[in-house]
Amino acid sequence: MDLFTPLLNAIPAVMTFPNLLAMVGGVLAGIIVGSLPGLTATMSIAVLLPLTFAMDPLVALGMMAGIYNGAMYGGAIPAILLRIPGTPAAIVTTFDGYPLAQQGKAGYALQIALLSSAFGGMMSAVAMMILAPPLSLVTLAFGPPEVFWVGIFGMAAVSVFLGDDLPKGLLAALLGLFVGMIGLDPVMSTDRFTFGALELESGIDIVVLMVGLYAIPPCIDMAEETFRKAKTGQKLEFAPFMQTVREIPRFFKVWSWAYIYGIFVGLLPGASGSFVSFLAYERAKKMSKDPQSFGKGNPEGVAASEFGNNADNAAALIPTVTLGIPGSSVAAVIMGGLLVHGLQPGPDLFRNSADIIYGFMIQMFLTSLILIPLGGSFATNLFAQVLRIPRPLLIGLILCLSIVGAYCVQNSIFDVWLMFGFGLLGYVMSKTGLPLAPVALGVILGPLIESNLRLSLLLDVRNEHILFTRPICMVLIALLVLTTVFPPLWKRFSARRKKAQDAA
Amino acid sequence: MKRYMLPIVAAGMMFSTAAFAQYPEKDITVIVPYGAGGGSDIMVRTVAPYIEKYLDGDVSVVVENRTGASGIVGWQALHDAKPDGYTIGIITTPSIVTKPIEGKAKFTWQDFTLIANMVTDPAALNVKKGSDFKNVTDLVEYAKANPRVVTMATGNFGGDDHLAGLQLEALTGAEFTFVPFPGAAARNATMGGHVAVGSFNLGEAVNYQESVDILGIMADKRSDIDPNIPTLKEQGFDIIASSQRGFAGPKGMPEEAVKALSDALKQALADPEFQQDAKDQGVVLDFADQKAFTEGLAAFDKNMRAIWDKTPWLK
């Protein structure tokens, strides 16, 4: 078959020793970087980029693929063990991962996260191998009006993350939307809430916010605990690995939805992958027969989140390699890596450098596959020791990492202070029972929705109400109504009917 | 006698090192005011090994990304650095000229020591392949007949793409609706047919001619990177607009450092291997020494101030 010839041709180029070494090294580095709050895949690939100049292009790309896939799993490790997401995409993993860890099933949660990440990454790579050129049409078909509705879709998912206390949840979501508004406005470039600070003009980076909100409050908590009583280390209860593997069929349904969301959002430039896990989690909870167990340690929550954030990986690279439009910030840095090696994205890339681009897709697949042994044996066992670290030491460690991480985003000390500011805010929020996740979702989606709304209004030069009349928009609106308006109505209707029957 | 020897020898050595000190003796830091992996960053990282090769002396060129506020954060850092020739940076037009005009920066481009220009990427008008607009005249005529109906994708308001569109409006009296997309999204919107025309640089368009038609570039003459693309000038619209990237240092940099760096850059840009790298990345090379670079910026500054006084592009 024509489709597979270039793939098969690329295999020998991938299976060389330096290449395999680069992939293994990349995955390990990725897991470590991902697991350190504040250090992200984007950052580490950007830092390593200059080192790859002298390398063979495939070796360089293999390393980047490894870091990318590794980091997306790595983020789950502290999310599960400490409720501190290592990457923004792992925020959702904390919901069920941490409760599982508290029930003494941290090992089991890590295994679920690992398998979900690995399969998510592999399936995403398969989509890229088979469907990259046709899927890139999706990127082109989605203009500002369509992306606006996708953003609204995400915002509708927020309901699941608001927690039990609705006003508090909404307050947190509004806070997120507010933080997302800081900086230059997306259309007129006017300063908003910057108070004349140059550093705030480009807005607040999600990494700075996340590190502050999620990493600092646990440190304060731990410090309080340490003063009250010295706690001995917990132990991880590892289920036999094969037993977890046998559970895979249970997650098929959750994974499939996470897959669809992951590929789709990955294809849209500007819609960051972090929100895939929110969408996937919401769907998993809504589909579940036992939605009450979500947030209390349901492994399906971990599976949805982790599969989702890895399913976005290769998909975000599809518009990058076919159109030169990066689907995420990591993809943007990887595109930089391609350019440095003289590989200009676009149709020519597939014609002139087929071995390299198909080789890269194979690497995206293989690095997800080797995530299983590497993550399973080495990294997870190593990081599980985190729980044994004496608390005062752990606090210092997290604080150091947080400072480094916040600083690295823009090499700016301002961001470090900002991070501590958010840390205090997060501490106050956790003491007053305000949920953190809606803040993150607001920051991720607010700017996306706003800029696409305003661009759509500008584009509507003939007053055609393009937000409602373009065909894809109409489909999206219909889906939105079907998924958000009908289920509660249906529930009420069937409850009433049941009541009527009971009465009769 | 002997006891005077040591100070004399020491003084002599100090004198000799001062006299024979050759730039460069230590590593050179290049401040890039934009993120790693972006256009400016890649350009600097690609040229860095060639600068190292052509400079006398075994030193490294270290790239430091200082991002934020459309370049101003990085430029402020460059402005405040010690002018010893070991901290230089990238300046880009139009921002280095327009940001001070907008009152957003505490410096002007005259507060830097210009070293040399490296890239001049002409502004270009691009349409989706197969668009009804076959040339710039078609576009302008339609836009004049239907004011504000033609949507034009640009980068940020006040950026080079937007200013190029404003110049076209000023020259022809046509009216466009400008739609500011972030990053490379303007090209995406043009390729996807979400806008009628896209204003983005030749370097961002030249390698995508399977999906976009380039109606014309706003340059004095056709570009070496693809001589088949006409200029606006030859279609009767005399507009020159571009985005430039060059090297500069803090004010008061020593002459010999400027000269050494400028010569090394000139040699690097003449290196066929580097030229191929640049072409693959869609970079339009255009070397200009300190004098020519300064004159170009001065003319541009005058032009922009005239526009700003009449119709400020930001409100």
Interface residues (C-beta under 8 A of the other chain):
Chain A: I45 A46 V47 L49 P50 F53 T139 L140 A141 F142 G143 P144 L184 P186 V187 M188 S189 T190 L198 E199 E201 S202 P269 G270 P319 L323 G324 I325 P326 A332 V333 I334 M335 G336 G337 L339 V340 G342 L343 Q344 G346 P347 D348 Q410 N411 S412 S451 L455 L458 L459 V461 R462
Chain B: G35 A36 G37 G38 D41 I42 R45 T46 P49 V63 E64 N65 R66 T67 G68 A69 S70 I72 V73 Q76 R148 V149 V150 T151 N156 F157 G158 T177 F178 V179 P180 F181 P182 G183 A184 A185 R187 N188 A189 M191 G192 G193 H194 V195 N207 Y208 E210 Q276 D277 D280 Q281 G282 L314 K315
